[in-house]
Amino acid sequence: MSRAPIGLFYGSSTCYTEMASEKIRQLLGEALVDMHNVADDPIANCLYYDFLIMGIPTWDYGELQEDWEEIWDELDELDLSGKRIALFGLGDQVGYPEWFLDAMGFLHHKLKNRGATLVGYWPNQGYEYDGSKALTEDESQFVGLALDDENQFDETDARIAAWCAQILREFGLTEEQP
């Protein structure tokens, strides 16, 4: 069985993260992306890909989504050296402004400790939140694409489109435009 060059792994309880994953796959092209729900497919399957996209929503007070929580310790067993990984997260900046996208920050930290090269950082302008563990050290960017389908659904498609073009360049899967 031939594999696409990019493996997209996501967990989704209310289908918003799944819908975002499907939009990403559609924009990048089905030939480039294999989708995997972490509730159904072993996370170790990510080792078959050089390029990974991982989607994780933040629940309640900065908590992991349940499917990611189930496999969280399995990530500690993976050698992700040489893997380029782009993250996207979903959160609610109005309902939970102190914990916006915290789960994406937790995942970023864990993957970095496993040797992964993280790409796909995203500007934090255009959001209103009080705190986030998904910010870079200098707090100028999120560690991945930030989506809020509860409060900024009308921004989602444009953000995904811009981010997909960005990560293709950062993965080296498209030629740089002058």
Secondary structure, 3 states (H helix, E strand, C coil): CCCCCEEEEECCCCCHHHHHHHHHHHHHCCCCEEEEECCCCCHHHHHHCCEEEEEEEEECCCEECHHHHHHHHHHHHCCCCCCEEEEEEECCCCCCHHHCCHHHHHHHHHHHHCCCEEECCEECCCCCCCCCCCECCCCCEECCEEECCCCCHHHHHHHHHHHHHHHHHHHCCCCCCC
